[in-house]
Amino acid sequence: MPHAFRFRPRRFGTALLCALAASPALPPAAHARTTPVPPVVDTAGLPALQQPWPKHNPYRGNALAAEVGRSAFNQSCAGCHGVDADGEHAAAPDLRRLGRSCSRVRDAEFRQRCVADVDHYFRDSVLKGKVKVGVEHMPAWEGVLAPELVWAIRSFVESQAGRKP
């Protein structure tokens, strides 16, 4: 016997999310933007970076940058991503997985391009933040974090990539 209405979970879920996002009945917190607070760290030992922003992490492999990044990360990012990027009980994605697939690329040129793509994604995510269905999941740090700190944090996150959850 044919049915006039066929339940389609994907379409129903998407429609429901869109309706809720457009609804003025959502609590004000769902539309509120958080103001990021810059970490207090000493970047004096890091080479100064010139504008425009470097496309690739200029501190890759720099132990001092990773330590500066660790301090900045734990002050500004750990509340969502876990202390020392451990991903344990974190509400936000485990950043140790970021770029993990690049290490499996055998061709050196393609591996370098993969890492460059991850650098670009990281930089843009930090600067622009993440907003999904009108809800801020991560604040935009543009104008709050200097390029030196963004790349130091990236260096720290990269240094944690091999650690197991």
Protein Blocks (a to p, Z undefined) as FASTA:
>chain_A
ZZfbdcdfklmmmmmmmmmmmpmkbcfklmpccddddddddfklpccddddddfbdfkgo
iaklmmmmmmmmmmmmmmmnoghhlopapabdcfklgoklmmmpmblklmmmmmmmmmmm
mmmmmmnopaeehiafbdcfehkacfklmmmmmmmmmmmmmpcZZ
